[in-house]
């Protein structure tokens, strides 16, 4: 009887640990490495257009306009409510929305990496190489293949 109870607790502990590791895997930011040619193109764009931007070790640039005033920053599994605009490197706006909600798991890698840098009420500009945005495929007639994209994001709420 004692062995059965110990075995049952062992099985429950293993299942509990396995379920935790699955959540951690889902909430891990798996972003690709930015290829060297994209790094060079991005650096040239930054020097000309955003000289005050800060380089992030994952391969993008950012400018924090406002850090935000809440204690909690989003993590890779947070639901966030934002206002944002997205432009190409030539200034062409390809997307804009206000008061929209997303789960960070569903967004492009650059957003998942950048939003944890601010808190609720914060505003950030991010400049992304294609590898952290829409890749070599782009989006037909909207975002060219291999395009640098620029986003201004206001983080309204973290859930």
TAKAZI-V60960 format. One record per residue. N is the residue number from 0. RES is the residue in one letter. SS is DSSP state (~ for helix, > for strand, _ for the rest). OMEGA is omega in whole degrees, -180 to 180 (999 if undefined). D_FIRST is the distance of its C-alpha to the first C-alpha in Angstrom with 1 decimal. Layout:
BEGIN
n/res/ss/omega/d_first
N/RES/SS/OMEGA/D_FIRST
N/RES/SS/OMEGA/D_FIRST
END
This chain:
BEGIN
n/res/ss/omega/d_first
0/X/_/179/0.0
1/X/~/179/3.8
2/X/~/180/5.4
3/X/~/180/5.1
4/X/~/178/6.4
5/X/~/178/8.7
6/X/~/179/9.8
7/X/~/178/10.6
8/X/~/178/12.5
9/X/~/179/14.2
10/X/~/179/15.4
11/X/~/179/16.6
12/X/~/179/18.4
13/X/~/179/20.1
14/X/~/179/21.2
15/X/~/179/22.5
16/X/~/179/24.5
17/X/~/180/25.8
18/X/~/177/27.1
19/X/~/-178/28.8
20/X/~/177/30.5
21/X/~/178/31.8
22/X/~/179/33.4
23/X/~/179/35.0
24/X/~/180/36.3
25/X/~/-175/37.9
26/X/_/176/39.4
27/X/_/179/40.8
28/X/_/178/44.5
29/X/_/180/45.3
30/X/_/179/49.1
31/X/_/172/51.2
32/X/_/179/53.4
33/X/_/-179/56.9
34/X/_/-175/59.3
35/X/~/-179/62.2
36/X/~/176/65.0
37/X/~/178/63.4
38/X/~/-179/63.0
39/X/~/179/66.8
40/X/~/-180/67.8
41/X/~/-179/65.7
42/X/~/178/67.1
43/X/~/178/70.7
44/X/~/-179/70.0
45/X/~/-179/68.5
46/X/~/-178/71.4
47/X/~/-169/73.8
48/X/~/-177/72.1
49/X/_/-173/69.4
50/X/_/180/70.4
51/X/_/-179/68.3
52/X/_/-179/65.0
53/X/>/178/62.2
54/X/>/175/60.6
55/X/_/-175/56.8
56/X/_/179/55.1
57/X/_/170/53.6
58/X/_/177/57.2
59/X/_/177/58.6
60/X/>/180/60.9
61/X/>/172/60.5
62/X/>/176/62.5
63/X/>/180/60.8
64/X/>/176/63.3
65/X/>/-178/61.1
66/X/_/-175/57.7
67/X/_/-173/56.5
68/X/_/180/55.6
69/X/_/179/52.0
70/X/_/-172/49.2
71/X/_/170/47.1
72/X/>/178/48.1
73/X/_/170/46.6
74/X/_/-173/44.0
75/X/_/-180/43.6
76/X/_/-177/41.6
77/X/_/167/43.7
78/X/>/-179/45.7
79/X/>/173/49.2
80/X/>/-171/52.4
81/X/>/160/55.6
82/X/>/179/59.3
83/X/>/169/60.5
84/X/>/179/63.2
85/X/>/179/63.3
86/X/>/171/66.4
87/X/>/-177/67.5
88/X/_/177/69.1
89/X/_/178/72.5
90/X/_/179/71.6
91/X/_/179/71.1
92/X/>/179/68.5
93/X/>/-180/66.0
94/X/>/177/63.6
95/X/>/178/63.4
96/X/>/176/61.2
97/X/>/174/60.7
98/X/>/179/57.7
99/X/>/-179/55.3
100/X/>/178/51.6
101/X/>/165/49.6
102/X/>/-176/46.2
103/X/~/179/46.9
104/X/~/-174/44.6
105/X/~/-173/47.3
106/X/_/179/50.3
107/X/_/-176/52.2
108/X/~/-179/51.0
109/X/~/177/53.9
110/X/~/-179/53.0
111/X/~/178/49.3
112/X/~/-172/50.5
113/X/~/-174/53.3
114/X/~/176/52.0
115/X/~/178/49.5
116/X/~/179/52.7
117/X/_/179/53.7
118/X/>/177/52.3
119/X/_/-178/53.0
120/X/_/-179/56.8
121/X/_/177/57.4
122/X/>/-179/59.8
123/X/>/169/59.7
124/X/>/177/61.9
125/X/>/178/60.3
126/X/>/-171/62.1
127/X/>/169/60.0
128/X/_/-178/60.7
129/X/~/-178/60.1
130/X/~/179/56.9
131/X/~/-179/55.3
132/X/_/-172/56.8
133/X/_/170/58.0
134/X/_/-179/58.3
135/X/_/-178/60.8
136/X/_/-174/60.7
137/X/_/174/61.7
138/X/>/-175/62.0
139/X/_/175/64.8
140/X/_/180/68.0
141/X/_/-179/66.2
142/X/>/-179/64.9
143/X/_/176/66.6
144/X/_/175/64.7
145/X/_/-174/63.7
146/X/_/166/64.9
147/X/_/177/64.4
148/X/>/-178/63.2
149/X/>/180/63.7
150/X/>/167/61.6
151/X/>/-174/62.2
152/X/>/173/59.0
153/X/>/-178/58.7
154/X/>/-176/55.1
155/X/>/-175/55.1
156/X/>/173/51.4
157/X/>/178/47.9
158/X/_/999/45.0
END
